[in-house]
Amino acid sequence: MRILVSEFISLDGVVQAPGGPDEDTDGGFAHGGWTHPFFDPEVVGGFFDDTMSNADALLFGRRTWQTMAAAWPGQAGDPFADRMNSVRKYVVSDTLGEDDLTWNNTTLLPGGEAVAHLRKLRETESGDVVVMGSVTLVRALLSEGLVDELRLVVMPVILGGGKKIFPDDGVLRTFELASTATNAAGTNVCVYRAVTAG
């Protein structure tokens, strides 16, 4: 199984609160919803449709899962929403319990066991598991060398601060550009694949 990370990201590497003003105001972040002027249904929307249609599972940190679980079940009837609701989902958390898993088809991965479980999935199963948002989880996955592909929707804006997914541990990690597309607003959709040493 491959782990694919899909993120909206600013020129200065911020991924916090792309969807709306109240999504995540941690640290006084005041730019929630910053992606809207740079989104288009063809290039960016098409990219996410393609990502979702090929995903065998989704993987989330607790906070992102809770945001998604509150939003998507009420949007049934739209093909994208139907796919979000029906696909297999994993959530990494030490605070959620089985009774909290109200979003259809969700499996809980306790935080302390998540890395080992994901290593096993990569070795024993096929298909793609897609991670969206989930800043802390993505940083951990990158640190552990568990990200096979970075799918970055790079938007032409500098946010001046906010949450980032990249580890700052001094370790060199190499990726190769697999594809890129640009929309009229200047958004670059870039797919990077991890280069394995050898």
Disulfide bonds with the S-S distance in Angstrom:
none
